[in-house]
Amino acid sequence: MSLLRKLSFILVALGLLAAQSAILVSPAYAAASRVYAKDVKEDKNVTLVGTSLRPNTRYNVYLSKYGKYPANAILVGFALTDEAGSFTKTFRIPGRLVDIAKIGINLTSSHGDTASNWFINATSSNNTPEEGSPPFTFKVTSVNKGDSVKIKAFNLPANVTFDVRMGKAGSQGINGTRVGELRTSKGGTVTGTFDIPEALKTKSQIDVGVENENLGIASFVRINNK
């Protein structure tokens, strides 16, 4: 076989492999999350957005306590997708889910296509994880050694209370002394100053933890107290 024919054969083979790869990695309906909560009115309603779903298709919409689908799922209505496979629709949060902090979303169609996600049941926008909502974090901005600690928290959901705890180094604040809470009606950034408990005033290092147990969100920072 001449060199030219060999090169032609190799190029054709590579082209076929590329075409097969393109087919394998481009399913008709992506596995990534295709439904999310755009806006939430706590204990009242949630506006859901669906994307990359089957076009012109009816989906049943279920809400449930997070992790309890399908056993405790509640059918709250249906959504019809447009020609692009998208929809935006508001649904009432059922009475059984009032005061539930973390609510699961599940969509099903008669074609067997499904989509799921979850949201925080607190009044604010973009309440779905990994859909544009930045993660909760906090930092210690100052330490008045043996007396108090000032912290600044970022990306708090609106109207959700976070406990602030202090414990010995290595505890990550878990089961530590509760010294206060963080909360904001608008969501976003909030600061607070908290007294160091008597039992920790003489410790050289202290773990400060901020958590919401119901949502499974927690973070901690170790500070020098000497």
N, C-alpha and C positions, 0 to 999 in steps of 0.2 A: 504494500500500500504506500502510495507516495506521501510525502510530508504534507502536501496541501490537502489530500483526501483525509489524512489522519486529523488534521486541525479541524476540518469541516465536521467530521464525525464527533469530535470532542465538543464542539460548540453546540451541535444539535442535541447531544446528550445532556449537556448542562442546561440547555433551554427547557428540555422536558422535565428535568429535576426541579428547576425553578418553578415551572407551572404547577407541578404536583405539590410543592411546598406551599405555594400560594393558596391552593385549594384546602390543604390541611389546616392552615392557620386562619382561615377566613370562614368560620361557620356562619350560617344564615342569621343566627340569633346568639350574640355573644354571651358568655357565661358570667360576665361582670355584672355587678348590681345595676339594675335597670329601672328601679323605682326608688324614690326618696321623698322625704317630707320637706317641702319647700317652706311651709309656714305652719306653726302650731299655736292654737289658742288653748291653754292648759285646761284639761278636763272637758273641753267643749267640742273642738273640731280640729281636723288636720287637713291641709291641702297637699295632695300627693301629685308628683310628676312622674310619668312613665316615659322612658325613651328606649329606642332600639327594640321595641316589642314587635309582634306580628302586626302588619298593617290591617286596618279595617276589621279588627277583631274585638270581641267582647271578652273582658277579663272579670272574673269574680274577685272581689277585694275582701280580704279577711284581716282583722286585727286581733291580736292576742297578747297576753302577758309574754314578754320576751322569753324564748326558750320553751314555751308551752304549746307551740303549734305542732300538729293539728288538733290535739286533744281538746284544748280550750279555745279554739278559734271561733270568732264571731263574724258572720257574714254581714258586712256593713253596706254593701251595694255592689255596683259594677261600673266599669269604665270601658268606653269604646275608643279604640285607637283610631287615629287618622291615617291617611295614606303613607305617612312617614313612620308609623308605628309609635306615635306619641299621644299623650293625653295629659291634661291638668284638671283635677277635680277635687272638690272639698267633701269630706266625709265627717259625720258626727262621731265623736268618741263615745262608745257605749257606756252605759252606767256601770257595768261590771268592770270597766277599766279606769274609772275615776279614781284618782289618787295612786294609780300605778305609774311608777316613774319611767319605766322602760317598756315600750310597746313594740311588738313585732308586726311587720307588714308582710303579707303574702298574696301574690296574684296567681290565679290559675285560669287557663283557658281550656275549651273543649278539645283543642289541638294538642294538649299535653305540654304547652309552653308555660313555664312558671318563672316568677321573679320574687325576690324577698329582700328585706332590709329591716331596720329598726329605727326608732326615733325616741328622743327624750320628751316626755310629756310635760313641757314647760313652755310658756309663751315666749316665742322668739322665732327668727327665721333660720333656715338652713340647719335644722336640728338632726340631720342624719350623719352618722360618722362616715368618713371617707367620701363625702359628697360636697366638699368645699368648706366643711366646718373644721377650723384649726384645732389641734389638741389642747386640752387643759394643761397648763404648767404654772409653776410659781417659783419665786426666788426670794431669798432673804435680802432685804435692802439695808438693814442695820441691826446691830446687836448692842444693847446696853447691858454689858456683862453682869450676870448675877441678878438682873432685874427684868428686862423685857426684850422682845424680838419683834421687829417690824417686817412684814412680808408683803409682797405684791403678787397677786394671782392674775393670770391671763386666760381669756376665752371661757369664762364661766357661763354656763347656760342660765338664762333668765329664771328668776324665782326658784332656784334650786339651792338648797342649803348644803354647805360643805363644812364638816367638823374640822377643827384645828386641834391637834394633839401634840404633846411633847413627851418624849421618853428618853431613856438612856441610850448612849451610842450603840448602834447595832440593832436597835429595836425597830427602826424605820418609822417610829411613832405609833406602831400597831399596839393597841391596848394601852396606849399611854394616857397621861392625864389630859382630859379635855379642857382646853384653855379658852375656847371661844368658837366662833363660826364665821364663815364668809358667805355673803349673799348679795345679789344685786337684782333689782327689778328689771333692768334693761339688758343684762347680759354683757359680757366683755371683761373689763379690767376692774379690779377692786383691791384696795389696800387695807391693812389692819395691823394694830399693835397689840401684842399679847404678853401677859406677865409670865415669867418663868416660875413654875411651881416651886414651892419651898424645898421639896425633896431633890430638886435638880439644880438649885442655885449654886451649889459648890462643885458641880460636875464640870470637868474640863471640856467635854463635848456633849452635845445634846442633839437628838434627832427630832426634827419638826416635821410632822406629817399633816397633809390635808387630804380629806377623803369624803366621798359620798358612797356609803356602803351599798345602797340600793342600786346605784348605777354601775358599781364596780369600778369607779374611778378613784385613783389614789396616787399620791406622789409624796416624796419626802426630801428634805435637805438636812445635812449634818452641819452644825455650826460649832465654832470654837467659843467657849464660854470663859476663857482665861486669857 
